[in-house]
Structures are given as structure tokens and as C-alpha cells.
Amino acid sequence: MAASRTIIVAGAGIGGLTASLALAKLGFRIIVLEKAERLEEAGAGLQLSPNASRVLVDLGLGPRLSRAVTPDSICLMSARNGGEISRLSLARAGSAASDTSAPYWVIHRADLQAALREQVENSSNIELRLGCQFEDVSPHAKGLTVVQRSGASRRDELAAALIGADGIWSTVRQHLLPDVQPLFSGLIAWRGTLDTRQMPREYTSRRVQLWMGSQAHLVAYPISAARQINVVAVVPGEWNRPGWSEPGDGNEIKSAFVAAGWHAIPRMLIGAVDGWRKWALFTVSGRGPWTGDGVALLGDAAHAMLPFAAQGAAMAIEDAAVLAKCIAARSNESPAAFTAALQRYERLRRPRIIRVQRSARQAGRIYHLAGPMALARDLFIKAMGPQRMLSRQNWIYDWRP
Ligand SMILES: Cc1cc2nc3c(=O)[nH]c(=O)nc-3n(C[C@H](O)[C@H](O)[C@H](O)COP(=O)(O)OP(=O)(O)OC[C@H]3O[C@@H](n4cnc5c(N)ncnc54)[C@H](O)[C@@H]3O)c2cc1C
């Protein structure tokens, strides 16, 4: 196939695989480079609100996502007294309450990645190259030459565009914008899972629990066809090594929550987790730029955000849908037309990404309030009522490509 019909995607994470499927639907030949030898079971839960599930359903992923759980509500909980502050029913997430094609899902990252991968493997015009990393790119009159490496062998490939979906520590971004570095937030996320059967039913029902305490919060929800509960605790800290799966000492996180005076129920959840992992929370400013000649960044590579709006994966999925639309609408097959399409994608995405990043930062500050400010927050949430609280998210959930 001609270079003008080939697009290379660096990274087979959530954004890269979604973009590959969306672009393959346009008839392009897609080559996905993934540096990992295997797509491992690393990671734990992700939340997919209707804005993201809508894209996945449109790509035909619905039947492959049988292990996704549809929670019935988000419960805002007080870590101080163990009480429920508000219960937001997800039956009406987004103003289009009757839109059953866009559920609110919670899912293990590995299950989502496996579903995307199966769909990719069923697509005759996508080639997934595992153990193959992006190394270099150079633009020229015919498009791009992309350099990739598998072990000792190096290979050049001609393509019309390169999509850098290679995550927060993106090599594509290093080529495009060597000065842009991820910023450490001063926060560490601890995560683990527990077997649903270990806990009394009232603590493992199909809901997202958000426990808010002084300087810390904890999120728990069912994943893996509701057989496991995903638990993530976010605390301040100085440890800031890159990576997603550093083993963590469970005693450290347990004693932090005892010392902070957390209620017995969230402490019970923490106590039941076996095999804690931790990752330092870094961000990449979404202000851009995210594009160069024939090259665009997508997902965390462009705009890694704090996870407190639960939109990191969702924004990568949205990016993929918009990118495909912009490429479909390019004026011709020339390299300049591809670059113009990528620039359009960046212009369309940036305002929303900046708003979501801001919203995630604000959410983190609100979750971690202490003393009288925390009491005022809880009173405000109660006074608002669950329906109004949830409708504040409509600008996120109602999005369509
Ligand atoms: C192993 C792992 C575990 C995670 N666990 C969680 C979690 O538990 N909870 C959570 O909220 N988020 C987690 N995330 C992050 C979450 O998936 C992303 O924030 C979100 O889905 C956006 O995805 P993305 O596609 O932009 O990037 P990612 O999902 O990070 O995918 C990037 C991909 O690019 C690959 N890559 C990197 N460099 C190169 C290169 N030079 N050439 C080729 N490929 C390259 C990586 O191996 C990875 O597969 C995890 C990410 C990873 C990689």
C-alpha cells in the first residue's frame, strides 16, 4: 500500500489501540509499534464514562467488554465518620438518560486492552508489532520515515503520519518537544484489588465509592465482572519514580490511614488488599503544541492528567475519535494536508483537555480538604442534592465525536 495510505501508531495502550481501530475504519493500513514484548496484566481499574463508552460502542467493542461492570451509583463518603454524604445515581449519567448505547463502565485496564487488541487482531489492515519501539522520525517531501527497533534490528518505514500514543514518558514527544517534561504532582496513588467474597456485601455492591479525608482520598469499585474490587488510595509523598507498578509496602499505607484517623470501613477495605502497587502521579500540560510535520501526540503523551476526574483513559479515547474524523476530512493525500488535519485535531481538542485537566486538579483539592473546610464541603454537597451534583458532569459525559 502507498505511504500516503499508511499510518504508524507508537504505543498499544488504550489511546493507541483505539486510534488504530478508528483510523483502520477509514481504509488506512495501520502499523502499531509497542515496545513491550507482551501486553501484560499491569494496572488495575479504569473508569469509562459515557463520553468514552460511546466511542468504544461505535467501534463495535461492546460485545467484547463483557467483563466491564456498570455501577449503579457513585457514593461520596466521609472518611471522618464513615457516613454517606451523597449517592449519585448513574442510571442518569449525562443528560441523555435514555442513551443505553453509552453506559458508565468500570473495567480492569487489562480487560479493556485485551478487548481492543482482539478487535485489532480481527482487522486485516492493522499490524501490531510487539517488542518493537519507536526510535526516530524525519519528515520529507513524500511524508515521513519512521525508525523502529526490535532488539538489535532497526527498520525504516515510510508513512503519511505518525501518532505518538506512547504514554506519559513518550519518546515521540521527546522528538517533537524536547523541553516538555512530565511534572510530579507531589501525590502518590496506591492501588490493589481484593476478592469481592472477602467483604460483607454492603461494601462490595455495584457502586463507585469515593472516600474523602484530610489530605487523602480513596476510590473503590468493582471490576472483572464484579469478582474483584479495585482500590486506589491517593496520598501526598515525595517518592517520584516513573512507572505504573512499583511494589508498595502495605503496612506503610495502612498505618498512614490509621494515623490520619480514617473510619473503620475504608480501613477495612485497605486492610483486605493484598499486593499493593504504587505509582507517582505526574502530569503533562495540555497547552501543547501536540503536533509537528505529519506527527501528532495523543492521550497521556500529549496531556497526562491527574486521575481525579476519572478521565485519563476517556480523553485518550476521545482524542482517537476526533483524530480519525480530522484525517477523514483532509483535503487531499499530500503531506501538507495530513499536517493540516493533525493541527485541526489539536485545535479541536485543546480547550476541552485544558478544562478537564483543570477540573481534575480542582477535584483533588476538594477531596483532600480538612477541618471546617471539609465540613463546609460536605454540607454544600448535601444541599446541592445528588441530581444537581451529577449534572455538573454533563459537559463531560454528553460529549460526542
Ligand atoms: C502498564 C500500564 C498500567 C497502567 N495502569 C493504570 C491504572 O491502574 N490506573 C490508571 O488510571 N491508569 C493506568 N495506566 C495509565 C492509563 O492507561 C492511561 O492514563 C490512559 O489510558 C491513557 O492511555 P494512553 O494510551 O495515552 O497511554 P498508555 O495507556 O500509558 O499506553 C502507552 C503505551 O505506549 C507504549 N510505549 C511507550 N514508549 C514506546 C515506544 N518508544 N515505542 C512503542 N511503544 C511505546 C507503552 O508500553 C504503552 O503500552 C497504566 C498505563 C500503563 C502503560
Ligand as a Chemical Component Dictionary entry (heavy atoms), coordinates in Angstrom:
data_LIG
# 
_chem_comp.id                   LIG 
_chem_comp.type                 NON-POLYMER 
_chem_comp.pdbx_formal_charge   0 
_chem_comp.three_letter_code    LIG 
# 
loop_
_chem_comp_atom.comp_id 
_chem_comp_atom.atom_id 
_chem_comp_atom.alt_atom_id 
_chem_comp_atom.type_symbol 
_chem_comp_atom.charge 
_chem_comp_atom.model_Cartn_x 
_chem_comp_atom.model_Cartn_y 
_chem_comp_atom.model_Cartn_z 
_chem_comp_atom.pdbx_ordinal 
LIG C1  C1  C 0 1.331  -0.701 32.222 1  
LIG C2  C2  C 0 0.341  0.414  32.496 2  
LIG C3  C3  C 0 -0.511 0.320  33.607 3  
LIG C4  C4  C 0 -1.426 1.343  33.880 4  
LIG N1  N1  N 0 -2.245 1.234  34.959 5  
LIG C5  C5  C 0 -3.164 2.194  35.222 6  
LIG C6  C6  C 0 -4.080 2.075  36.325 7  
LIG O1  O1  O 0 -4.073 1.098  37.063 8  
LIG N2  N2  N 0 -4.981 3.084  36.551 9  
LIG C7  C7  C 0 -4.991 4.202  35.741 10 
LIG O2  O2  O 0 -5.810 5.097  35.977 11 
LIG N3  N3  N 0 -4.160 4.329  34.687 12 
LIG C8  C8  C 0 -3.246 3.363  34.412 13 
LIG N4  N4  N 0 -2.401 3.487  33.337 14 
LIG C9  C9  C 0 -2.497 4.702  32.521 15 
LIG C10 C10 C 0 -3.707 4.735  31.629 16 
LIG O3  O3  O 0 -3.753 3.577  30.833 17 
LIG C11 C11 C 0 -3.570 5.984  30.785 18 
LIG O4  O4  O 0 -3.523 7.114  31.634 19 
LIG C12 C12 C 0 -4.747 6.212  29.855 20 
LIG O5  O5  O 0 -5.363 5.028  29.486 21 
LIG C13 C13 C 0 -4.265 6.932  28.591 22 
LIG O6  O6  O 0 -3.649 5.966  27.760 23 
LIG P1  P1  P 0 -2.549 6.196  26.662 24 
LIG O7  O7  O 0 -2.899 5.274  25.549 25 
LIG O8  O8  O 0 -2.352 7.628  26.360 26 
LIG O9  O9  O 0 -1.189 5.693  27.346 27 
LIG P2  P2  P 0 -0.810 4.292  27.987 28 
LIG O10 O10 O 0 -2.020 3.508  28.332 29 
LIG O11 O11 O 0 0.181  4.609  29.044 30 
LIG O12 O12 O 0 -0.072 3.496  26.788 31 
LIG C14 C14 C 0 1.182  3.863  26.243 32 
LIG C15 C15 C 0 1.783  2.649  25.527 33 
LIG O13 O13 O 0 2.930  3.068  24.768 34 
LIG C16 C16 C 0 3.957  2.098  24.903 35 
LIG N5  N5  N 0 5.242  2.752  24.584 36 
LIG C17 C17 C 0 5.951  3.627  25.347 37 
LIG N6  N6  N 0 7.039  4.038  24.691 38 
LIG C18 C18 C 0 7.032  3.440  23.480 39 
LIG C19 C19 C 0 7.898  3.483  22.330 40 
LIG N7  N7  N 0 9.003  4.245  22.285 41 
LIG N8  N8  N 0 7.575  2.724  21.243 42 
LIG C20 C20 C 0 6.464  1.933  21.249 43 
LIG N9  N9  N 0 5.616  1.854  22.315 44 
LIG C21 C21 C 0 5.885  2.614  23.401 45 
LIG C22 C22 C 0 3.802  1.647  26.344 46 
LIG O14 O14 O 0 4.434  0.396  26.562 47 
LIG C23 C23 C 0 2.267  1.576  26.483 48 
LIG O15 O15 O 0 1.772  0.327  26.086 49 
LIG C24 C24 C 0 -1.455 2.491  33.040 50 
LIG C25 C25 C 0 -0.604 2.592  31.931 51 
LIG C26 C26 C 0 0.300  1.555  31.647 52 
LIG C27 C27 C 0 1.225  1.666  30.432 53 
# 
loop_
_chem_comp_bond.comp_id 
_chem_comp_bond.atom_id_1 
_chem_comp_bond.atom_id_2 
_chem_comp_bond.value_order 
_chem_comp_bond.pdbx_ordinal 
LIG C1  C2  SING 1  
LIG C2  C3  SING 2  
LIG C2  C26 DOUB 3  
LIG C3  C4  DOUB 4  
LIG C4  N1  SING 5  
LIG C4  C24 SING 6  
LIG N1  C5  DOUB 7  
LIG C5  C6  SING 8  
LIG C5  C8  SING 9  
LIG C6  O1  DOUB 10 
LIG C6  N2  SING 11 
LIG N2  C7  SING 12 
LIG C7  O2  DOUB 13 
LIG C7  N3  SING 14 
LIG N3  C8  DOUB 15 
LIG C8  N4  SING 16 
LIG N4  C9  SING 17 
LIG N4  C24 SING 18 
LIG C9  C10 SING 19 
LIG C10 O3  SING 20 
LIG C10 C11 SING 21 
LIG C11 O4  SING 22 
LIG C11 C12 SING 23 
LIG C12 O5  SING 24 
LIG C12 C13 SING 25 
LIG C13 O6  SING 26 
LIG O6  P1  SING 27 
LIG P1  O7  DOUB 28 
LIG P1  O8  SING 29 
LIG P1  O9  SING 30 
LIG O9  P2  SING 31 
LIG P2  O10 DOUB 32 
LIG P2  O11 SING 33 
LIG P2  O12 SING 34 
LIG O12 C14 SING 35 
LIG C14 C15 SING 36 
LIG C15 O13 SING 37 
LIG C15 C23 SING 38 
LIG O13 C16 SING 39 
LIG C16 N5  SING 40 
LIG C16 C22 SING 41 
LIG N5  C17 SING 42 
LIG N5  C21 SING 43 
LIG C17 N6  DOUB 44 
LIG N6  C18 SING 45 
LIG C18 C19 SING 46 
LIG C18 C21 DOUB 47 
LIG C19 N7  SING 48 
LIG C19 N8  DOUB 49 
LIG N8  C20 SING 50 
LIG C20 N9  DOUB 51 
LIG N9  C21 SING 52 
LIG C22 O14 SING 53 
LIG C22 C23 SING 54 
LIG C23 O15 SING 55 
LIG C24 C25 DOUB 56 
LIG C25 C26 SING 57 
LIG C26 C27 SING 58 
# 
